[in-house]
Amino acid sequence: MLPLSELSQKAGALLAENNHVLVTAESCTGGGIAAAITDISGSSAWFDRAFVTYSNESKMDMIDVNPKTLNIYGAVSQETVEEMASGALRHSRGTVAISVSGIAGPTGGTAEKPVGTVWFGWKIGNSIEVQEMICFSGDRASVRNQACCHALAKLVDLLS
């Protein structure tokens, strides 16, 4: 996989080329995707904002994740990242959203959702909606970095 800086540049070029504006809704990555994006000069033309929704309360308050979704499926779930992406688009001028929620560790894992489990959501307007789960290995920093890279690599694929 390409380094985060190269993925950010590629994503930015594709967003600009397609007249899209990105918004992120991040939990376990803590704004890492947004930081990588805004490291690119000129990103204000194709990046609107980031919602760092680390707590369940922030997911509900800032981007309208349904409390029932969190109670039934948990924060680290397909259903939650789907609602995070949709909510981020509703509360921004974005046309493309990336959402991410996971367990970076070293604590917090369970048998069903071990440390390294990360759910992703991508939404492009009303035409493309994808969710995906990956279980990464490594320490907390590694899981978070891999998650940021994967989120942008998949965005590049979806926009290409």
Secondary structure by P-SEA (a helix, b strand, c coil): cccaaaaaaaaaaaaaaabbbbbbbcccccaaaaaaaacccccccccccccccccaaaaaccccccaaaaaacccccaaaaaaaaaaaaaaccccbbbbbbbccccccccccccccbbbbbbbccccbbbbbbbbbbccaaaaaaaaaaaaaaaaaaaac
